[in-house]
Structure formats: structure tokens, C-alpha cells
Amino acid sequence: MFRQLTPDERQALADRLAAQGVTSEQFTQAQEQARAIGEALARAYGEAVGRTVTPVQFITEVLGVEGAGRLLACALREVTGRPDLYRDL
């Protein structure tokens, strides 16, 4: 089952990213972008399967937990312009 990061996990991730030069603004922007991508994917998937699908359902049914992290990693790469971030997380 999919779960959100706890506040401590989110802070630890933010700290690791900050150590690599990612600002809190970039992290926030990437989170918002990943959320928007997840919502768009859920809508498209829902249309394809003929039912309403929430972003959490889409991630659980299609991407899995690791896939949800990949959305954020992709958004971070785009926001920061650093293609190596996923490897370093």
C-alpha cells in the first residue's frame, strides 16, 4: 500500500538534497510538479479504464511506491537541471 513520507522522512530527504545543492524552493517546486504529473496520469489512466482513479490509486495500482519516488526524482531533475540526482538520492 502507498504511503506518504512522514515529516521526519521528508526532512531527511530535504537535508540530503540540500547537501547536494538543491534549495528548499526547488524541492517544493519539484513536489508540486510531481503532484501535478501524478494527477494528470491518474486522469488519463481513469479515462482508459473507464472509472475515476485518484492519484494514490494510480500510484498503487500502476507505479508502485518506488514509481512514486521516480516522479519526484524526474521533477527534481527538471527543476534543477541535474540529470544525476536520481542516482544520488
C-alpha positions as a Markdown table, in Angstrom:
| # | Residue | x | y | z |
|---|---|---|---|---|
| 1 | Met | 0.0 | 0.0 | 0.0 |
| 2 | Phe | 1.1 | 3.5 | -0.8 |
| 3 | Arg | 2.0 | 5.9 | 2.0 |
| 4 | Gln | 3.2 | 9.5 | 2.2 |
| 5 | Leu | 6.6 | 10.3 | 3.7 |
| 6 | Thr | 6.5 | 11.1 | 7.4 |
| 7 | Pro | 7.6 | 14.6 | 8.4 |
| 8 | Asp | 10.9 | 13.1 | 9.6 |
| 9 | Glu | 11.4 | 11.2 | 6.3 |
| 10 | Arg | 10.6 | 14.3 | 4.3 |
| 11 | Gln | 13.1 | 16.4 | 6.3 |
| 12 | Ala | 15.8 | 13.7 | 5.9 |
| 13 | Leu | 15.2 | 13.8 | 2.1 |
| 14 | Ala | 15.3 | 17.6 | 2.1 |
| 15 | Asp | 18.5 | 17.5 | 4.1 |
| 16 | Arg | 20.1 | 15.0 | 1.6 |
| 17 | Leu | 19.1 | 17.2 | -1.3 |
| 18 | Ala | 20.3 | 20.4 | 0.4 |
| 19 | Ala | 23.7 | 18.7 | 0.9 |
| 20 | Gln | 23.7 | 18.3 | -2.9 |
| 21 | Gly | 22.9 | 21.9 | -3.5 |
| 22 | Val | 19.1 | 21.6 | -4.0 |
| 23 | Thr | 17.3 | 24.5 | -2.4 |
| 24 | Ser | 14.1 | 24.2 | -0.4 |
| 25 | Glu | 12.3 | 26.2 | -3.2 |
| 26 | Gln | 13.5 | 23.7 | -5.8 |
| 27 | Phe | 12.3 | 20.8 | -3.7 |
| 28 | Thr | 8.9 | 22.4 | -3.1 |
| 29 | Gln | 8.6 | 23.2 | -6.9 |
| 30 | Ala | 9.5 | 19.6 | -7.7 |
| 31 | Gln | 7.0 | 18.2 | -5.2 |
| 32 | Glu | 4.3 | 20.4 | -6.8 |
| 33 | Gln | 5.3 | 19.3 | -10.3 |
| 34 | Ala | 5.3 | 15.6 | -9.3 |
| 35 | Arg | 1.9 | 16.1 | -7.8 |
| 36 | Ala | 0.6 | 17.6 | -11.0 |
| 37 | Ile | 2.1 | 14.9 | -13.1 |
| 38 | Gly | 0.5 | 12.2 | -10.8 |
| 39 | Glu | -2.9 | 13.9 | -11.1 |
| 40 | Ala | -2.6 | 14.0 | -14.9 |
| 41 | Leu | -1.5 | 10.4 | -15.2 |
| 42 | Ala | -4.4 | 9.3 | -12.9 |
| 43 | Arg | -6.9 | 11.2 | -15.0 |
| 44 | Ala | -5.6 | 9.6 | -18.2 |
| 45 | Tyr | -5.5 | 6.1 | -16.7 |
| 46 | Gly | -9.0 | 6.6 | -15.3 |
| 47 | Glu | -10.2 | 7.5 | -18.8 |
| 48 | Ala | -8.5 | 4.5 | -20.3 |
| 49 | Val | -10.0 | 2.0 | -17.8 |
| 50 | Gly | -13.4 | 3.8 | -17.6 |
| 51 | Arg | -13.5 | 4.8 | -14.0 |
| 52 | Thr | -12.4 | 7.6 | -11.7 |
| 53 | Val | -8.9 | 7.0 | -10.4 |
| 54 | Thr | -7.2 | 9.1 | -7.7 |
| 55 | Pro | -3.5 | 9.8 | -7.9 |
| 56 | Val | -2.9 | 7.5 | -4.9 |
| 57 | Gln | -4.9 | 4.7 | -6.6 |
| 58 | Phe | -2.9 | 5.2 | -9.8 |
| 59 | Ile | 0.4 | 5.1 | -8.0 |
| 60 | Thr | -0.6 | 2.0 | -6.0 |
| 61 | Glu | -2.1 | 0.1 | -9.0 |
| 62 | Val | 0.4 | 1.1 | -11.7 |
| 63 | Leu | 3.6 | 2.7 | -10.5 |
| 64 | Gly | 4.1 | 1.2 | -7.0 |
| 65 | Val | 5.8 | 3.0 | -4.2 |
| 66 | Glu | 9.2 | 3.2 | -6.0 |
| 67 | Gly | 7.4 | 4.7 | -9.0 |
| 68 | Ala | 6.0 | 7.5 | -6.9 |
| 69 | Gly | 9.6 | 8.4 | -5.9 |
| 70 | Arg | 10.6 | 8.4 | -9.6 |
| 71 | Leu | 8.0 | 11.0 | -10.3 |
| 72 | Leu | 9.6 | 13.3 | -7.7 |
| 73 | Ala | 13.1 | 12.4 | -9.0 |
| 74 | Cys | 12.1 | 13.3 | -12.6 |
| 75 | Ala | 10.6 | 16.6 | -11.4 |
| 76 | Leu | 13.8 | 17.3 | -9.4 |
| 77 | Arg | 16.0 | 16.7 | -12.4 |
| 78 | Glu | 13.8 | 19.1 | -14.5 |
| 79 | Val | 13.7 | 21.8 | -11.8 |
| 80 | Thr | 17.4 | 21.7 | -11.0 |
| 81 | Gly | 18.7 | 20.8 | -14.5 |
| 82 | Arg | 20.8 | 18.0 | -12.9 |
| 83 | Pro | 20.2 | 14.6 | -14.5 |
| 84 | Asp | 22.3 | 12.8 | -11.9 |
| 85 | Leu | 20.1 | 13.5 | -8.9 |
| 86 | Tyr | 18.1 | 10.2 | -9.1 |
| 87 | Arg | 21.2 | 8.2 | -8.9 |
| 88 | Asp | 22.4 | 10.2 | -5.8 |
| 89 | Leu | 19.2 | 10.0 | -3.8 |
